[in-house]
Amino acid sequence: MLKLPDEISELIARIALQDRGAFDRLYATVAPKLYGVAFAMVEDRSRAEQVLSAVFTRVWQQADRFPASSTDPMVWLTVLTREEAISKLRSDRRPRKLKDDPHSMGRRHQQKGSTHHTRIEACLTLLTPEGSEAIRSAYLQGLSYAELAERFEMPVEEMRKRMRRSLHELKDSLSA
């Protein structure tokens, strides 16, 4: 069962002190959710397990860098997972097939009826279709700016601007 952010932050603080028991409890608490994030991106059980292993290695090594006062611990852990999944995708250099419905990407690891997921989905629909697809492709498929620029047939710098604008709009929408 997922614990409150304060409880997860406390576990991370204890991991920074090399507390193996806290590490085990954090793993038991958040690994299923992080595995879901990894699997949604790499689409292979073995590769998702490799990503999860790399994430928890980083947690053990970098727990003292967790900014507890300014960051939700699940956001930090999810970012680590996303970074490791992207690294795995790039190192494998295996082209990924697009799903028939780009709007269904990532839903496999979300609980139905999740308020957070529903809110993000609603906010993504407020963006331009291209902006929404770019964000989904970058964050769920791990595509780089260069890959996105190629897909959208535009210069890389223009893709960076589109992503920045879309992310800013998404942030504003989520803050409202």
C-alpha positions in Angstrom: 0.0 0.0 0.0 1.3 3.4 -1.0 2.4 5.5 2.0 2.0 9.2 2.5 4.7 11.5 1.0 6.0 12.3 4.5 6.5 8.6 5.2 8.3 8.0 1.9 10.5 11.1 2.5 11.4 9.7 5.9 12.4 6.4 4.4 14.6 8.2 1.8 16.2 10.2 4.6 17.0 7.0 6.5 18.4 5.4 3.3 20.7 8.4 3.1 22.1 7.1 6.4 22.5 3.6 4.9 19.5 2.1 6.7 18.9 -1.2 4.8 15.6 -1.7 6.6 14.3 1.6 5.3 15.5 0.6 1.8 13.6 -2.7 2.0 10.5 -0.9 3.1 10.7 1.8 0.4 11.2 -1.0 -2.2 8.2 -2.9 -1.0 6.1 0.3 -0.9 6.9 1.9 -4.2 8.5 -0.7 -6.5 5.1 -1.9 -8.0 4.2 1.7 -9.1 7.7 2.4 -10.4 7.8 -1.0 -12.2 4.5 0.1 -13.9 6.1 3.3 -15.1 9.2 1.5 -16.4 7.1 -1.2 -18.1 4.9 1.4 -19.8 8.0 2.9 -21.3 10.2 -0.1 -22.2 7.4 -2.6 -22.9 9.3 -5.6 -21.7 9.3 -7.3 -18.3 13.0 -8.1 -18.2 14.0 -4.5 -19.3 11.5 -3.0 -16.9 13.1 -5.1 -14.1 16.6 -3.8 -15.2 15.3 -0.2 -15.1 13.9 -0.8 -11.6 17.2 -2.2 -10.4 19.0 0.8 -11.7 16.5 3.1 -10.1 17.0 1.6 -6.7 20.7 1.5 -7.1 20.5 5.3 -7.7 18.2 5.7 -4.7 20.7 3.9 -2.4 23.6 6.0 -3.8 21.8 9.4 -4.1 19.3 9.4 -1.3 21.2 12.3 0.4 20.5 14.4 -2.7 16.7 14.1 -2.4 15.3 17.6 -1.9 12.7 16.6 0.8 11.6 20.2 1.6 10.6 21.0 -2.0 9.8 17.8 -3.9 7.2 15.1 -3.5 9.1 11.9 -3.1 7.0 10.0 -5.7 7.8 12.7 -8.2 11.5 12.3 -7.5 11.3 8.5 -7.8 9.2 8.7 -10.9 11.7 11.1 -12.5 14.5 8.7 -11.7 12.5 5.8 -13.2 11.8 7.8 -16.4 15.5 8.8 -16.7 16.6 5.2 -16.3 14.0 3.9 -18.8 15.0 6.5 -21.4 18.6 5.5 -20.9 17.7 1.9 -21.3 15.7 2.6 -24.5 18.6 4.6 -26.0 21.2 2.1 -25.0 19.2 -0.7 -26.6 18.8 1.4 -29.8 15.8 -0.7 -30.5 13.2 1.2 -32.6 9.9 1.2 -30.8 6.6 0.9 -32.6 3.9 3.5 -32.0 0.7 2.3 -30.5 -2.4 2.7 -32.6 -3.8 5.1 -30.0 -1.1 7.4 -28.6 -3.6 8.6 -26.0 -3.7 5.1 -24.4 0.0 5.1 -23.7 0.8 4.7 -20.1 -2.7 3.8 -19.0 -1.6 0.2 -18.3 0.2 1.2 -15.2 -2.4 3.6 -13.9 -5.3 2.6 -11.7 -8.7 3.1 -13.2 -10.3 6.1 -11.7 -7.1 7.5 -10.4 -7.8 11.2 -9.7 -4.3 12.3 -10.5 -4.2 10.4 -13.8 -7.7 11.7 -14.7 -6.6 15.2 -14.0 -3.5 15.0 -16.2 -5.4 13.4 -19.0 -8.0 16.2 -18.8 -5.3 18.9 -18.9 -3.5 17.2 -21.8 -6.8 17.4 -23.8 -6.6 21.2 -23.4 -3.3 21.4 -25.3 -3.0 21.4 -29.0 -3.1 17.8 -30.4 0.5 18.2 -31.5 1.6 19.5 -28.0 -0.2 16.7 -26.3 1.3 14.0 -28.6 4.8 15.5 -28.2 4.5 15.4 -24.4 3.2 11.8 -24.4 5.9 10.7 -26.8 8.7 12.3 -24.8 7.6 11.2 -21.4 6.0 7.9 -22.1 8.1 6.7 -25.0 11.4 8.4 -24.1 11.8 10.1 -27.5 14.5 12.8 -27.6 14.1 16.3 -29.0 15.8 15.1 -32.3 13.4 12.1 -32.6 10.4 14.3 -31.9 11.6 16.9 -34.4 11.9 14.2 -37.0 8.4 12.8 -36.2 6.8 16.3 -36.4 9.0 17.3 -39.4 10.4 20.5 -37.8 13.8 21.8 -36.7 15.0 20.6 -33.3 15.0 24.1 -31.8 11.4 24.6 -32.9 10.5 21.2 -31.2 12.2 22.4 -28.0 10.1 25.6 -28.1 6.9 23.6 -28.7 7.7 21.3 -25.8 8.5 24.1 -23.4 5.3 25.9 -24.4 3.2 22.8 -24.0 4.8 21.9 -20.7 4.2 25.4 -19.4 0.5 25.2 -20.5 0.2 21.8 -18.8 1.7 23.1 -15.6 -0.6 26.1 -15.6 -3.6 23.9 -16.2 -2.6 21.5 -13.4 -2.1 24.4 -11.1 -5.5 25.9 -11.8 
